[in-house]
Amino acid sequence: MRVLLVGSGGREHALAMMLARSPLLEALIVAPGNPGTARYGRNVAVAVDDVAGLVELALGEGVDLVIPGPEAPLVAGLADACAAAGLACAGPSRAAAALEGSKAFTKSVADAAGIPTARYEHFTDAEAASEFVRRRGAPIVVKADGLAAGKGVVVAESVEEALAAIDMMMRAGGLGASGAEVVIEECLTGREVSLFALCDGLDAVLVGAAQDHKRIGEGDTGPNTGGMGALCPPAGFDRAAQEAAVDVFVRPALAEMVRRGTPFRGVLFVGLMLTEQGPKLIEYNVRFGDPEAQVLLPRLTSDLLAAFAAMSEGRLSEVEFSFADIASVGVVIAGRGYPGAPAKGGVIEGIARAEAIDGVQVFQAATKQVGDVLVGDGGRVLTVCAQRPDLRAARDAAYTAVAEITWADGVFRRDIALKALDAA
């Protein structure tokens, strides 16, 4: 098969690595890709949100399957454009991608399907939202309705913090059109986990679960980021609990999407809070998480391309999808200054030394090749991952690999997976 993989992050580097292992793969084209994906395929400089350009590229390359990595092209209608051009796409339609593109839409689906979630209100007027916060008090969660690259959720510990978030999103336009509407919901307490399933309309196959570390600072302090590290499997959320969660949070949502005439086909990411009353839905995303994909995918023991092809054709039940029963830990190295303006241009060395350690992968995201030199070129730049029989050994190996990398501008958390070890 000839495959077009869309994206340029660490998630796409991990996807490229796993797709390259498939005996079905004839050629892999990555748009736009990064220096890491270039090890497994040919990068082509077409932006992820250039839907027309991506379809033109796929047709010109004789592609058999388009695999979207990030959410932006899906919300922009890439799957619809592929269908119109006669191209298979392993991702949901624009209408179905509203599960990630609109927090209010997600809540309406959860309500209709009887899916446990936080109590909430949806607002299009800033003053009404502010009055609601003053009346309800804190802690409370303010969410931009649209896509915000992982930065559209504020867990406000005070009324003042929540009001400031409303001002930033709705009055100052700090998140553009994504923050013009907000969802304000109760603050759930517990442990947060990310559940992943492949879906082909009504059928769903469990991929697994991971735990992200969103805050920039150690001890889960500071602002939210796209993710500073991840681990799998999460403590206290075993395979049986994951399968049960698919029955509660995935299959009813799929049935509701079919009822609405917008069946969901693709990777469904279910953000859950494990509360004292049981798991509750935080959000849906319509793709693999980043950095969750980087820790989940290296554990795969079956053919990822075969699974994606079956998913796109509505025959998931025909393929094997299996993972090794091992632990995986990933540590993100970001550019100093992230999640604000990150330092760029610093030379990165030592990736080969890190990857020489057995069971270690270094996935690239915001990197750039300048001659023979690799430099940092954005926020989250590398994800250093390791797999071992148990979580402690995986964590130790990941940090041993991090120590092999030299990059003056790099910052990372030193406490990834520590809470999980305590819980275990």
Residue pairs with C-beta under 8 A, 6 or more apart in sequence:
1 24
1 25
1 26
1 64
1 65
1 305
1 309
2 26
2 27
2 29
2 61
2 62
2 63
2 64
2 65
3 19
3 25
3 27
3 28
3 29
3 41
3 63
3 64
3 65
3 66
3 67
3 305
4 29
4 30
4 31
4 54
4 57
4 58
4 61
4 63
4 65
4 66
4 67
5 12
5 15
5 16
5 19
5 28
5 29
5 30
5 31
5 33
5 37
5 41
5 67
5 69
6 12
6 30
6 31
6 48
6 54
6 66
6 67
6 68
6 69
6 70
6 73
6 78
7 15
7 30
7 31
7 33
7 48
7 68
7 69
7 70
8 30
8 32
8 33
8 34
8 37
8 48
8 365
9 34
9 69
9 70
9 290
9 365
9 366
9 380
10 36
10 290
10 291
10 293
10 294
10 332
10 363
10 364
10 365
10 380
10 382
10 383
11 69
11 70
11 287
11 288
11 289
11 290
11 291
11 293
11 294
11 363
12 30
12 33
12 34
12 37
12 69
12 70
13 34
13 36
13 37
13 294
13 363
13 364
13 365
14 293
14 294
14 297
14 298
14 361
14 363
15 67
15 69
15 288
15 293
15 297
15 304
16 28
16 30
16 33
16 36
16 37
16 39
16 40
16 41
17 39
17 40
17 297
17 298
17 361
17 363
18 297
18 298
18 300
18 304
19 25
19 28
19 40
19 41
19 67
19 304
19 305
20 28
20 40
20 41
21 303
21 304
22 303
22 304
22 305
22 306
23 303
24 303
24 305
24 306
24 309
25 305
27 41
27 42
27 61
28 40
28 41
28 42
29 41
29 42
29 44
29 57
29 61
29 63
30 37
30 38
30 40
30 41
30 42
30 43
30 44
31 43
31 44
31 45
31 46
31 47
31 48
31 54
31 57
32 43
32 44
32 45
32 46
32 47
32 48
33 41
33 43
33 44
34 43
34 364
34 365
34 366
34 367
35 364
35 367
35 368
35 369
35 374
36 362
36 363
36 364
36 365
36 367
37 43
37 364
44 57
46 53
46 54
46 57
47 53
48 54
48 69
48 70
48 72
48 73
49 72
49 73
49 76
51 73
51 76
51 77
51 78
51 81
52 81
54 66
54 73
54 78
54 81
55 78
55 81
55 82
55 85
55 87
57 63
58 66
58 82
58 85
58 87
59 85
59 87
63 87
64 88
64 309
65 87
65 88
65 89
65 90
65 305
65 308
65 309
65 312
66 78
66 82
66 87
66 88
66 89
66 90
66 91
67 89
67 90
67 91
67 308
68 74
68 78
68 79
68 89
68 90
68 91
68 266
68 287
69 287
69 288
70 287
70 290
71 97
71 100
71 101
71 147
71 285
71 286
71 287
72 147
74 91
74 92
74 94
74 97
74 100
74 266
74 286
74 287
75 94
75 97
75 98
75 100
75 101
75 147
75 286
76 94
77 93
77 94
78 89
78 91
79 89
79 91
79 92
79 93
79 94
79 97
79 265
79 266
80 93
80 94
82 88
82 89
83 89
83 93
88 309
88 312
88 313
89 312
90 265
90 266
90 267
90 308
90 309
90 311
90 312
91 97
91 265
91 266
91 267
91 286
91 287
92 99
92 264
92 265
92 266
92 286
93 262
93 265
95 262
96 257
96 262
96 263
96 264
96 265
96 266
96 286
97 286
98 105
98 106
98 262
99 105
99 106
99 109
99 253
99 257
99 264
99 268
99 284
99 285
99 286
100 106
100 147
100 269
100 283
100 284
100 285
100 286
100 287
101 146
101 147
102 145
102 146
103 122
103 143
103 144
103 145
103 146
103 182
103 183
103 283
104 122
104 145
104 181
104 183
106 281
106 283
106 284
107 117
107 120
107 122
107 183
109 115
109 253
109 256
109 257
109 260
109 284
110 116
110 117
110 253
110 281
111 117
112 256
112 259
113 252
113 253
113 255
113 256
114 252
115 248
115 249
115 252
115 253
115 281
116 248
116 278
116 279
116 280
116 281
117 280
117 281
117 282
118 141
118 185
118 186
118 187
118 188
118 273
118 280
118 281
118 282
119 185
119 186
120 183
120 184
120 185
120 186
121 132
121 183
121 184
121 185
122 145
122 181
122 182
122 183
123 129
123 132
123 170
123 181
123 182
123 183
123 184
124 180
124 181
126 166
126 167
126 170
126 171
129 142
129 166
129 170
129 182
129 184
130 163
130 166
132 184
133 140
133 142
133 156
133 159
133 162
133 163
133 166
133 184
134 159
134 163
136 184
137 159
138 156
138 157
138 158
138 159
138 161
138 162
138 187
139 155
139 156
139 157
139 158
139 187
140 156
140 159
140 162
140 184
140 185
140 186
140 187
141 153
141 154
141 155
141 156
141 184
141 185
141 186
141 187
142 153
142 154
142 156
142 162
142 165
142 166
142 169
142 182
142 184
143 152
143 153
143 154
143 182
143 183
143 184
143 185
144 152
144 153
144 169
144 175
144 178
144 179
144 181
144 182
145 178
145 179
145 180
145 181
145 182
145 183
146 152
146 175
146 177
146 178
146 179
146 180
146 181
147 178
148 175
148 178
148 179
149 226
150 214
150 224
150 225
150 226
150 227
151 175
151 223
151 224
151 225
151 226
151 339
152 169
152 175
152 178
152 179
153 224
154 161
154 162
154 165
154 224
155 187
155 224
156 162
156 165
162 184
166 182
168 174
168 175
168 179
169 175
169 179
169 180
169 182
170 179
170 180
170 181
170 182
173 179
173 180
188 273
188 275
188 280
188 282
189 273
189 275
189 276
190 273
190 274
190 275
190 276
191 211
191 234
191 236
191 273
191 274
191 423
192 211
192 212
192 271
192 272
192 273
192 274
192 282
193 209
193 210
193 211
193 234
193 237
193 271
193 272
193 274
194 209
194 210
194 211
194 212
194 230
194 269
194 270
194 271
194 272
194 289
194 292
195 206
195 208
195 209
195 242
195 245
195 246
195 249
195 250
195 269
195 270
195 271
195 272
196 206
196 207
196 208
196 209
196 210
196 267
196 268
196 269
196 270
196 288
196 289
196 292
196 296
197 204
197 205
197 206
197 207
197 246
197 250
197 267
197 268
197 270
198 204
198 205
198 207
198 266
198 267
198 268
198 307
198 308
198 311
198 316
198 321
199 205
199 250
199 254
199 264
199 265
199 266
199 267
199 268
199 311
199 316
200 265
200 310
200 311
200 312
200 313
200 314
200 315
200 316
201 254
201 258
201 263
201 264
201 265
201 314
202 251
202 254
202 255
202 258
202 263
203 314
203 316
203 317
204 246
204 250
204 251
204 254
204 268
204 316
205 307
205 316
205 321
206 239
206 242
206 243
206 246
207 267
207 296
207 321
207 323
208 232
208 233
208 242
208 296
208 299
208 323
209 232
209 233
209 234
209 237
209 242
209 245
210 230
210 231
210 232
210 233
210 234
210 289
210 292
210 295
210 296
211 230
211 231
211 232
211 234
211 420
212 227
212 229
212 230
212 289
212 291
212 292
213 220
213 227
213 228
213 229
213 230
213 413
213 416
214 220
214 224
214 225
214 227
214 228
215 221
215 222
215 223
215 224
215 225
215 228
216 222
216 223
216 224
216 225
216 228
216 334
216 338
216 339
216 413
217 413
218 413
218 414
218 415
219 415
223 339
224 339
225 334
225 338
225 339
225 379
225 380
226 290
226 339
226 379
226 380
227 289
227 290
227 291
227 292
227 332
227 380
228 291
228 331
228 332
228 334
228 380
228 412
228 413
228 416
229 291
229 329
229 330
229 331
229 332
229 383
229 412
229 413
229 416
229 417
230 289
230 291
230 292
230 294
230 295
230 329
230 330
230 416
231 295
231 327
231 328
231 329
231 330
231 391
231 394
231 395
231 416
231 417
231 420
232 292
232 295
232 296
232 299
232 327
232 328
233 239
233 242
233 327
234 420
235 391
235 420
235 421
235 423
235 424
236 274
236 423
236 424
237 274
245 270
245 272
245 279
248 279
249 270
249 272
249 279
249 281
250 268
250 270
253 264
253 268
253 284
254 263
254 264
257 263
257 264
264 286
265 311
265 312
265 314
266 286
266 287
266 311
267 286
267 287
267 288
268 284
268 285
268 286
269 284
269 285
269 286
269 287
269 288
269 289
269 292
270 281
270 284
271 281
271 282
271 283
271 284
271 285
272 279
272 280
272 281
272 282
273 279
273 280
273 282
288 296
288 297
290 365
290 380
290 383
291 330
291 332
291 363
291 380
291 383
294 330
294 361
294 363
294 383
294 385
295 328
295 329
295 330
295 385
296 323
296 328
297 304
298 328
298 361
298 385
298 387
299 323
299 324
299 326
299 328
299 387
300 322
300 323
300 324
301 322
301 323
301 324
302 319
302 320
302 321
302 322
303 319
303 320
306 319
307 316
307 319
307 321
310 316
310 318
310 319
324 387
326 387
326 388
326 389
326 394
327 387
327 388
327 389
327 390
327 391
327 393
327 394
328 385
328 386
328 387
328 394
329 385
329 386
329 391
329 394
329 395
329 397
329 398
329 416
329 417
330 363
330 383
330 384
330 385
330 386
330 398
330 416
331 383
331 384
331 385
331 398
331 399
331 402
331 412
331 413
331 416
332 380
332 382
332 383
332 412
332 413
333 380
333 381
333 382
333 383
333 384
333 402
333 405
333 407
333 410
333 411
333 412
334 342
334 379
334 380
334 381
334 410
334 411
334 412
335 342
335 343
335 344
335 346
335 366
335 376
335 378
335 379
335 381
335 409
335 410
335 411
336 342
336 343
336 409
336 410
336 411
337 343
338 379
338 380
338 411
339 379
342 366
342 376
342 378
342 379
342 409
343 376
343 409
344 375
344 376
344 377
344 378
344 409
345 375
345 376
345 377
345 409
346 375
346 376
346 407
346 408
346 409
346 410
347 373
347 374
347 375
347 407
347 408
348 367
348 374
348 375
348 376
348 381
348 382
348 405
348 406
348 407
348 410
349 374
349 405
349 406
349 407
350 404
350 405
350 406
350 407
351 362
351 364
351 374
351 382
351 405
353 404
353 405
354 360
354 362
354 384
354 401
354 402
354 404
354 405
355 361
355 362
355 401
357 386
357 397
357 400
357 401
357 404
359 386
359 387
359 388
359 397
360 384
360 385
360 386
360 397
360 398
360 401
361 384
361 385
361 386
362 382
362 383
362 384
362 385
362 401
362 405
363 382
363 383
363 385
364 374
364 381
364 382
365 378
365 380
365 381
365 382
365 383
366 376
366 377
366 378
366 379
366 380
366 381
367 374
367 375
367 376
367 377
367 381
367 382
368 374
368 375
368 376
368 377
376 407
376 409
376 410
381 407
381 410
382 405
382 410
384 398
384 401
384 402
384 405
385 398
386 394
386 395
386 397
386 398
386 400
386 401
387 394
387 397
388 394
388 396
388 397
391 417
391 420
391 421
391 424
392 421
394 417
395 416
395 417
395 418
395 421
398 416
399 414
402 412
